[in-house]
Amino acid sequence: MKTERRHDLGTNELARWTAVWVEKIKPYSSLLTAVVVVLLGMAAVGSMWDSASESKQEAAWDAYALAVNSGDMEMTKMQRVANDDVHAGTEMQEWARATWADRQLFLATQTYLIDRESSQEKLRRIVPAYEQLAESTGDGQLRNRARFGLAQVYELQNKLEEARQQYDLVRGDLEPLARIRADHLLSPGVKESYEWLATAELPKSALQSAPGTPGSRPAFEADLPDASGASSDFGGQSLEEILGGLSTGESDDRYGTDSPPAEEENLDDLFGETPSEESAEPDESAEPGATATEDPNES
């Protein structure tokens, strides 16, 4: 009985409290309704923004994949994708800049001893890209990758102290390799080696000017035969005499087609199967009046 009484009292208290608050909120009902509508609208806009942002990211990475698989050795398409305003603000653009810079660094190392000017120009172009990524990107992996690449650039530019400082800042998966490179730069004789490498060039073979040599003018000064003292073996002969067999007095049968055929040999004499009538001797054992051979078809 007491339990039911307490339940009734609790229910009445809740109803009374609800009624009081309804009366307090009623003057602000329009404002509360507007706030609820605004919140719902913001949620809808946020959902649409997330969907559009996701679509933009997908389109950006599709463009990145096309640039990677384009087969462009210089990766100029990747550079355009990295600077395209259509993909501005996407995560892909930072990776595109790093990919392009890494490619230019690779090409610079290949031509370092062959074409020093072109190699140094590539290095100067990628320094700002690496510096921007090393300072402003929020991706730790990409930041360490940019610092490692920047240190390699400084090595090729013979800036060993700057290179060692960048190697010391590298963390993550590249840190062990960066430590090895930093310690190597402190080794004895390294400075002299880099100073020599900064000016060294591969020996160039001296090509002699010869027919077919690129950049040289072909020799057209060939000596012509002297026609004044030349004598021809066919001088004074007619065309028929030169060709032979076409003059009036010669035979028209040039290929021997009118020669009489050779006497045909007797096949019987050739194989000796049937003796000739002159050489055949009579058979003494044969009966008088009988022929030597008898045709079986006659019987």
Solvent accessible surface area in square Angstrom, and as a share of the most:
residue,aa,sasa,rsa
1,M,194,0.87
2,K,159,0.67
3,T,90,0.52
4,E,115,0.51
5,R,147,0.54
6,R,149,0.55
7,H,129,0.57
8,D,70,0.36
9,L,91,0.45
10,G,42,0.40
11,T,72,0.42
12,N,94,0.48
13,E,90,0.40
14,L,116,0.58
15,A,60,0.47
16,R,141,0.51
17,W,140,0.49
18,T,65,0.38
19,A,55,0.42
20,V,60,0.35
21,W,107,0.38
22,V,79,0.45
23,E,107,0.48
24,K,111,0.47
25,I,73,0.37
26,K,116,0.49
27,P,103,0.64
28,Y,131,0.50
29,S,54,0.35
30,S,89,0.57
31,L,112,0.56
32,L,82,0.41
33,T,83,0.48
34,A,49,0.38
35,V,68,0.39
36,V,82,0.47
37,V,93,0.53
38,V,86,0.50
39,L,105,0.52
40,L,120,0.60
41,G,33,0.32
42,M,122,0.55
43,A,67,0.52
44,A,55,0.43
45,V,98,0.56
46,G,32,0.30
47,S,71,0.46
48,M,142,0.63
49,W,181,0.63
50,D,93,0.48
51,S,66,0.43
52,A,60,0.46
53,S,43,0.27
54,E,107,0.48
55,S,65,0.42
56,K,86,0.37
57,Q,55,0.24
58,E,100,0.45
59,A,53,0.41
60,A,0,0.00
61,W,92,0.32
62,D,89,0.46
63,A,22,0.17
64,Y,43,0.16
65,A,46,0.35
66,L,135,0.67
67,A,7,0.05
68,V,63,0.36
69,N,121,0.62
70,S,43,0.28
71,G,64,0.62
72,D,42,0.22
73,M,125,0.56
74,E,76,0.34
75,M,31,0.14
76,T,62,0.36
77,K,91,0.38
78,M,0,0.00
79,Q,52,0.23
80,R,146,0.53
81,V,22,0.12
82,A,3,0.02
83,N,94,0.48
84,D,55,0.28
85,D,124,0.64
86,V,105,0.60
87,H,18,0.08
88,A,49,0.38
89,G,80,0.77
90,T,8,0.05
91,E,91,0.41
92,M,0,0.00
93,Q,12,0.05
94,E,48,0.21
95,W,44,0.16
96,A,0,0.00
97,R,57,0.21
98,A,0,0.00
99,T,19,0.11
100,W,19,0.07
101,A,0,0.00
102,D,42,0.22
103,R,52,0.19
104,Q,5,0.02
105,L,14,0.07
106,F,93,0.39
107,L,19,0.09
108,A,0,0.00
109,T,66,0.39
110,Q,106,0.47
111,T,43,0.25
112,Y,15,0.06
113,L,55,0.28
114,I,116,0.59
115,D,66,0.34
116,R,39,0.14
117,E,143,0.64
118,S,37,0.24
119,S,0,0.00
120,Q,37,0.16
121,E,79,0.35
122,K,28,0.12
123,L,0,0.00
124,R,131,0.48
125,R,107,0.39
126,I,0,0.00
127,V,25,0.14
128,P,79,0.50
129,A,13,0.10
130,Y,0,0.00
131,E,64,0.29
132,Q,95,0.42
133,L,3,0.02
134,A,9,0.07
135,E,146,0.66
136,S,81,0.52
137,T,7,0.04
138,G,78,0.75
139,D,41,0.21
140,G,28,0.27
141,Q,127,0.56
142,L,0,0.00
143,R,71,0.26
144,N,19,0.10
145,R,67,0.25
146,A,0,0.00
147,R,50,0.18
148,F,22,0.09
149,G,3,0.03
150,L,5,0.03
151,A,0,0.00
152,Q,67,0.30
153,V,0,0.00
154,Y,26,0.10
155,E,16,0.07
156,L,31,0.15
157,Q,37,0.16
158,N,53,0.27
159,K,91,0.38
160,L,29,0.14
161,E,88,0.40
162,E,75,0.34
163,A,0,0.00
164,R,59,0.21
165,Q,93,0.41
166,Q,33,0.15
167,Y,1,0.01
168,D,44,0.23
169,L,82,0.41
170,V,0,0.00
171,R,110,0.40
172,G,49,0.47
173,D,139,0.72
174,L,58,0.29
175,E,49,0.22
176,P,88,0.56
177,L,86,0.43
178,A,0,0.00
179,R,97,0.35
180,I,112,0.57
181,R,67,0.25
182,A,5,0.04
183,D,94,0.49
184,H,74,0.33
185,L,16,0.08
186,L,119,0.59
187,S,45,0.29
188,P,137,0.86
189,G,41,0.40
190,V,10,0.06
191,K,128,0.54
192,E,108,0.49
193,S,63,0.40
194,Y,30,0.11
195,E,82,0.37
196,W,170,0.60
197,L,55,0.28
198,A,33,0.26
199,T,108,0.63
200,A,15,0.12
201,E,105,0.47
202,L,89,0.44
203,P,128,0.81
204,K,166,0.70
205,S,92,0.60
206,A,103,0.80
207,L,141,0.70
208,Q,160,0.71
209,S,94,0.60
210,A,50,0.39
211,P,123,0.77
212,G,76,0.73
213,T,27,0.16
214,P,122,0.77
215,G,94,0.90
216,S,35,0.23
217,R,175,0.64
218,P,70,0.44
219,A,85,0.66
220,F,143,0.60
221,E,125,0.56
222,A,86,0.67
223,D,142,0.73
224,L,159,0.79
225,P,122,0.77
226,D,102,0.53
227,A,90,0.70
228,S,103,0.67
229,G,68,0.66
230,A,74,0.57
231,S,104,0.67
232,S,79,0.51
233,D,129,0.67
234,F,115,0.48
235,G,57,0.54
236,G,90,0.86
237,Q,86,0.38
238,S,51,0.33
239,L,120,0.60
240,E,78,0.35
241,E,106,0.47
242,I,70,0.36
243,L,106,0.53
244,G,32,0.30
245,G,27,0.26
246,L,76,0.38
247,S,45,0.29
248,T,143,0.83
249,G,81,0.78
250,E,87,0.39
251,S,79,0.51
252,D,138,0.71
253,D,39,0.20
254,R,135,0.49
255,Y,181,0.69
256,G,42,0.41
257,T,111,0.64
258,D,114,0.59
259,S,72,0.47
260,P,117,0.73
261,P,128,0.80
262,A,91,0.70
263,E,164,0.73
264,E,162,0.73
265,E,126,0.56
266,N,82,0.42
267,L,122,0.61
268,D,64,0.33
269,D,93,0.48
270,L,105,0.52
271,F,139,0.58
272,G,62,0.60
273,E,140,0.63
274,T,79,0.46
275,P,96,0.60
276,S,56,0.36
277,E,164,0.74
278,E,168,0.75
279,S,74,0.48
280,A,59,0.46
281,E,156,0.70
282,P,121,0.76
283,D,87,0.45
284,E,173,0.77
285,S,100,0.65
286,A,42,0.33
287,E,132,0.59
288,P,138,0.87
289,G,87,0.84
290,A,58,0.45
291,T,107,0.62
292,A,89,0.69
293,T,115,0.67
294,E,134,0.60
295,D,65,0.33
296,P,105,0.66
297,N,134,0.68
298,E,140,0.63
299,S,125,0.81
